[in-house]
Amino acid sequence: MNSAMNATRRALIARSAAAVSSRPAARVAALSTASISPHKADSKVASAAAAAAAAAAAVAAVVYSSEDSQVQAAAPPVDYAAIKKDLEAMMEAEDASREDGTSIAGTLVRLAWHASGTYSKADGTGGSNGACMRMSPEKDWGANAGLDVARDFVVGLKAVYPEASYADIWTLAGATAISYMGGPEITWYPGRTDSDKPTTVPDGRLPDADKGTIGGTIQHIRDIFGRMGFTDREMVALIGAHAVGRCHTEASGYWGPWTNAESTFSNEYFRLLLEEKWTIKTTHNGKKWTGPEQFEDPSGQLMMLHSDMALVWDKDFRKVVEEYTADEELFFKDFAAAFAKLISLGTPSQSAAGGGGGGLLDSFLAMIGLGK
């Protein structure tokens, strides 16, 4: 890595640390009914938390669910609501420092996505538990190129909140980034732990942009997402995250944003897929394009990958694209559910987010006599 890149990374880490320096160190959450927000809170869970607070000072379930967050926690002393606020402040500071109008938020969504997208329903391996992308070989996988920027960005939070795992911080960062960009609120559960050993999951579980043929790319999408237990509808919803961010030639070889508002979460990605004329990119900045094959709009400023075009090539995928183009609220609803499921796969909170298996809240409610 060259000195300029090292300097950039050091500056990024310094800004992330500065953004949280004005906040107190990790706070021990008080076990009281006052910790429970009345906004949208599930009364059964709120009652469970109150009962637990009265029964034992060492155990609590706190539900944070307000107009600006849906953070559900069950592991004091970590103040996850404070981490969320710090993340928002850090993103604002970082974005304000960028002269090109881009946002760190899209990269944080990708970090949460790739940290979780290694899950296999067949054997229960992979998922966001462990945060193994901190180490080789996972951090070196081609699919994870460029994510060191996101990992470095949130590293300061670990110092401020040492009891929070990297795995929880990464996934909460992704969920927070979505709402920060105007997207839906994502229900998030804690409980992930960090591994001190490298992943045993093989490379190749994350999606590729192109498998060489139309049919091959379509099948690849179903294979990758199907391995995690997602339906066709959930697959299209999750790929809709391409509404934000962009491709970088130094990371993936591809270039450009998918939409004209790459820092705004919307259904614009689907509208563009259907309405724009997409052709193979042949030039870039007046020169021959030598990167991997991708598509561009007539202006040459927007791009689509083969895996994006697959959503309109396949008739079943296309039906969902058409629905989301016509109804952004429906897209937000489906995306929020699918993303919450994704970041919970392979974790203790899996069933609470709809992924099947045991869950933190289920276990907690059962422990105090309010379980199913």
C-alpha positions in Angstrom: 0.0 0.0 0.0 1.5 3.4 -1.0 2.2 6.2 1.4 -0.7 8.3 0.0 -3.2 5.6 0.7 -1.7 5.1 4.2 -2.1 8.8 4.9 -5.7 8.7 3.7 -6.5 5.8 6.0 -4.9 7.5 8.9 -6.9 10.7 8.3 -10.1 8.6 8.1 -9.4 6.9 11.4 -8.5 10.2 13.0 -11.8 11.8 11.9 -13.8 8.8 13.2 -12.1 9.0 16.5 -12.6 12.8 16.7 -16.3 12.4 16.0 -16.9 10.3 19.1 -14.3 12.0 21.4 -16.9 14.5 22.7 -19.1 11.6 23.9 -18.5 9.8 27.3 -16.8 6.4 27.3 -19.0 3.4 27.1 -21.9 3.9 29.5 -23.5 1.3 31.8 -27.1 1.2 30.9 -29.4 1.6 33.9 -31.9 -1.2 34.4 -35.1 0.6 34.8 -38.4 1.0 32.9 -37.2 4.5 32.0 -34.8 2.9 29.6 -37.7 1.8 27.4 -38.9 4.2 24.8 -42.7 4.2 24.6 -42.6 4.9 20.8 -43.7 1.8 18.9 -42.3 -0.4 21.6 -43.8 -3.9 21.8 -45.7 -4.0 25.1 -44.8 -7.6 25.8 -41.1 -7.0 25.4 -41.4 -3.8 27.4 -43.1 -5.6 30.2 -40.5 -8.3 30.1 -37.7 -5.8 30.5 -39.5 -4.2 33.4 -39.9 -7.5 35.1 -36.3 -8.4 34.5 -35.1 -5.1 36.0 -37.1 -5.7 39.1 -35.8 -9.3 39.4 -32.1 -9.0 38.7 -29.7 -6.1 38.2 -27.5 -8.2 36.0 -30.0 -9.0 33.3 -32.1 -6.7 31.1 -33.8 -6.4 27.8 -34.0 -2.9 26.4 -36.0 -2.0 23.4 -35.0 1.2 21.6 -37.7 1.9 19.0 -38.4 5.5 18.2 -39.0 7.7 15.2 -35.3 7.8 14.3 -34.2 4.3 15.4 -35.2 0.7 15.9 -32.4 -0.7 17.9 -33.2 -3.7 20.1 -30.7 -4.7 22.7 -30.2 -7.3 25.4 -26.7 -6.9 26.6 -25.9 -4.1 29.0 -23.5 -2.3 29.6 -23.3 -1.5 25.9 -25.4 1.6 25.0 -26.3 0.7 21.4 -28.5 3.8 21.0 -25.4 5.9 21.8 -23.4 4.0 19.2 -26.1 4.7 16.6 -26.0 8.4 17.4 -22.2 8.4 17.2 -22.3 6.6 13.8 -24.7 9.2 12.5 -22.4 12.0 13.7 -19.3 10.3 12.2 -21.0 9.9 8.8 -22.0 13.5 8.8 -18.5 14.6 9.6 -16.9 12.3 7.0 -19.4 13.3 4.3 -18.8 17.0 5.0 -15.1 16.5 4.5 -15.6 14.9 1.0 -15.3 17.3 -1.9 -16.9 14.9 -4.4 -20.3 14.7 -2.8 -20.0 11.0 -2.1 -20.9 9.3 1.3 -19.2 6.8 3.5 -22.7 5.4 4.2 -22.9 3.2 1.1 -19.6 1.5 2.0 -20.9 0.8 5.5 -23.9 -0.9 4.0 -21.6 -3.0 1.9 -19.5 -3.9 4.9 -22.5 -5.2 6.8 -23.7 -7.0 3.7 -20.4 -8.8 3.0 -19.8 -9.6 6.7 -23.2 -11.4 6.7 -23.4 -12.8 3.2 -21.2 -15.8 3.7 -24.0 -17.7 5.5 -25.1 -21.2 4.5 -28.4 -22.4 5.6 -27.4 -26.0 4.9 -24.7 -26.3 7.5 -25.1 -23.1 9.5 -21.7 -21.8 8.8 -20.8 -18.2 7.9 -22.7 -15.1 8.7 -21.8 -11.9 10.6 -20.9 -13.7 13.8 -17.1 -13.6 14.4 -16.2 -10.5 12.3 -13.6 -12.6 10.6 -13.1 -10.0 7.9 -10.6 -8.5 10.3 -8.2 -11.2 9.4 -6.8 -13.1 6.4 -8.1 -14.8 4.3 -11.5 -13.1 4.4 -10.2 -9.5 4.3 -8.2 -10.4 1.2 -11.1 -11.9 -0.8 -11.6 -10.0 -4.0 -15.3 -9.5 -3.1 -14.2 -7.5 0.0 -11.7 -5.2 -1.8 -12.1 -1.6 -0.6 -13.9 -2.6 2.6 -10.8 -1.7 4.7 -12.0 1.9 4.4 -15.3 1.0 6.2 -13.5 -1.1 8.8 -11.0 1.6 9.5 -13.8 4.2 9.7 -15.6 2.5 12.7 -12.5 1.2 14.5 -12.6 4.2 16.9 -16.0 3.0 18.2 -14.4 -0.1 19.6 -12.2 2.0 21.8 -15.1 4.0 23.1 -17.4 1.0 23.6 -15.0 -1.9 24.3 -17.8 -4.3 25.3 -19.4 -4.0 21.8 -18.2 -6.6 19.3 -16.9 -5.6 15.9 -19.5 -7.9 14.5 -22.3 -5.9 16.2 -20.7 -2.5 15.3 -20.3 -3.5 11.6 -23.9 -4.6 11.2 -25.3 -1.7 13.3 -23.3 0.6 11.1 -24.9 -0.8 8.0 -28.4 -0.6 9.4 -27.8 3.0 10.6 -26.4 4.0 7.2 -29.5 3.0 5.4 -31.8 5.2 7.5 -29.1 8.0 7.4 -29.5 8.0 3.6 -33.3 8.3 3.8 -34.1 4.6 3.6 -36.2 2.5 6.0 -35.4 1.9 9.6 -33.8 -1.5 10.1 -34.6 -3.6 13.1 -31.3 -4.7 14.6 -30.4 -7.1 17.4 -27.0 -7.4 19.2 -25.3 -10.5 20.5 -22.7 -11.2 17.9 -19.2 -12.1 19.2 -15.8 -11.7 17.6 -13.6 -14.6 16.8 -9.9 -14.6 17.3 -9.5 -17.3 14.6 -9.7 -16.9 10.8 -12.8 -18.0 9.0 -13.2 -21.6 7.9 -15.7 -20.5 5.3 -14.4 -20.9 1.7 -14.1 -17.9 -0.7 -16.8 -17.7 -3.3 -19.9 -17.3 -1.1 -20.4 -13.7 -2.0 -22.0 -12.7 -5.3 -20.0 -12.1 -8.5 -21.0 -9.4 -11.0 -20.9 -11.6 -14.1 -20.8 -15.3 -14.7 -20.2 -15.1 -18.4 -23.7 -15.8 -19.7 -27.1 -14.4 -19.0 -28.4 -17.7 -17.8 -25.3 -18.3 -15.7 -25.5 -14.9 -14.0 -29.2 -15.4 -13.2 -28.6 -18.8 -11.8 -25.6 -17.5 -9.8 -27.9 -14.9 -8.1 -30.4 -17.6 -7.1 -27.6 -19.9 -5.9 -25.9 -17.3 -3.8 -29.0 -15.9 -2.2 -30.8 -19.2 -2.1 -27.9 -20.7 -0.1 -28.8 -18.2 2.6 -32.5 -19.0 2.5 -33.8 -16.0 0.5 -36.7 -16.0 -1.9 -36.7 -14.4 -5.3 -38.5 -11.4 -3.9 -36.0 -10.9 -1.1 -33.1 -11.3 -3.6 -34.4 -8.4 -5.7 -35.1 -6.3 -2.6 -31.5 -6.8 -1.3 -29.9 -6.0 -4.6 -31.9 -2.8 -4.5 -29.2 -1.5 -2.2 -27.4 -0.6 -5.4 -29.5 2.5 -5.2 -26.6 3.9 -3.2 -22.8 3.9 -3.6 -20.7 3.3 -6.6 -18.1 0.9 -8.1 -14.5 1.9 -8.0 -12.0 0.7 -10.5 -9.3 0.2 -7.9 -11.5 -2.1 -5.9 -13.6 -4.1 -8.4 -12.4 -3.0 -11.8 -15.9 -1.5 -12.5 -16.6 2.2 -12.6 -19.5 4.5 -11.7 -22.7 4.9 -9.7 -25.9 3.1 -10.4 -28.1 6.3 -9.8 -27.7 10.0 -10.0 -28.3 10.3 -6.3 -25.8 7.8 -4.9 -26.2 9.0 -1.3 -30.0 8.7 -1.3 -31.7 5.4 -0.6 -34.7 5.2 -3.0 -36.4 3.0 -5.6 -34.6 5.0 -8.4 -32.4 2.0 -9.1 -35.4 0.0 -10.2 -36.8 2.8 -12.3 -33.6 3.2 -14.1 -33.2 -0.5 -14.8 -36.6 -0.5 -16.6 -36.6 2.9 -18.3 -33.1 3.6 -19.4 -31.4 2.2 -22.5 -28.4 0.2 -21.3 -25.6 -0.7 -23.6 -22.1 -2.2 -23.2 -19.6 0.4 -22.1 -16.8 0.9 -24.7 -15.2 4.2 -23.8 -14.3 6.1 -20.6 -13.3 9.8 -20.5 -12.7 9.7 -24.2 -10.5 6.6 -24.2 -11.2 2.9 -24.8 -12.7 1.2 -21.8 -10.4 -1.6 -20.7 -12.1 -2.7 -17.6 -14.5 -5.6 -17.2 -17.7 -5.6 -19.2 -20.4 -3.4 -17.8 -23.4 -1.5 -19.0 -23.9 2.3 -19.2 -26.8 4.7 -19.8 -26.8 7.1 -22.8 -25.0 9.8 -20.8 -22.1 7.4 -19.9 -22.4 8.5 -16.3 -24.4 5.7 -14.8 -23.7 2.0 -14.8 -25.2 -1.4 -14.4 -23.5 -4.8 -13.9 -24.6 -8.0 -15.5 -26.0 -9.0 -12.1 -28.1 -5.9 -12.2 -29.4 -6.5 -15.7 -30.3 -10.0 -14.7 -33.1 -8.5 -12.7 -34.8 -7.4 -15.9 -33.7 -10.4 -18.0 -35.4 -12.9 -15.8 -39.2 -12.7 -16.0 -39.8 -13.5 -12.3 -37.2 -11.0 -11.1 -38.6 -8.4 -13.5 -42.1 -8.7 -12.0 -40.7 -7.7 -8.6 -38.6 -4.8 -10.2 -41.8 -3.5 -11.8 -43.6 -3.6 -8.4 -40.8 -1.7 -6.7 -40.6 0.8 -9.5 -44.3 1.6 -9.0 -44.3 1.5 -5.2 -41.3 2.8 -3.2 -43.0 2.2 0.1 -43.4 -1.5 -0.8 -39.7 -1.7 -1.6 -38.7 -0.1 1.7 -40.9 -2.5 3.6 -39.5 -5.6 1.8 -35.9 -4.3 2.0 -36.1 -3.6 5.7 -37.3 -7.1 6.4 -34.8 -8.8 4.1 -31.8 -6.7 5.4 -32.7 -7.4 9.0 -32.8 -11.1 8.1 -29.5 -10.9 6.3 -27.5 -9.3 9.1 -28.9 -11.8 11.6 -28.1 -15.0 9.8 -25.8 -17.2 11.8 -26.2 -15.2 15.0 -27.9 -15.6 18.3 -30.7 -13.2 17.2 -31.5 -15.1 14.0 -35.1 -16.2 14.8 -36.1 -12.7 16.1 -35.3 -11.3 12.7 -37.0 -14.0 10.8 -34.0 -16.2 9.9 -35.0 -19.3 11.9 -33.2 -20.9 14.8 -32.8 -19.6 18.4 -32.9 -15.9 19.3 -31.8 -13.6 22.1 -35.2 -12.2 22.8 -36.9 -15.6 22.6 -34.4 -17.0 25.1 -34.7 -14.0 27.3 -38.5 -14.1 27.4 -38.5 -17.8 28.1 -36.0 -17.3 31.0 -38.4 -14.9 32.7 -41.5 -16.9 32.0 -42.9 -14.9 29.0 -41.6 -17.1 26.2 -43.6 -18.9 23.6 
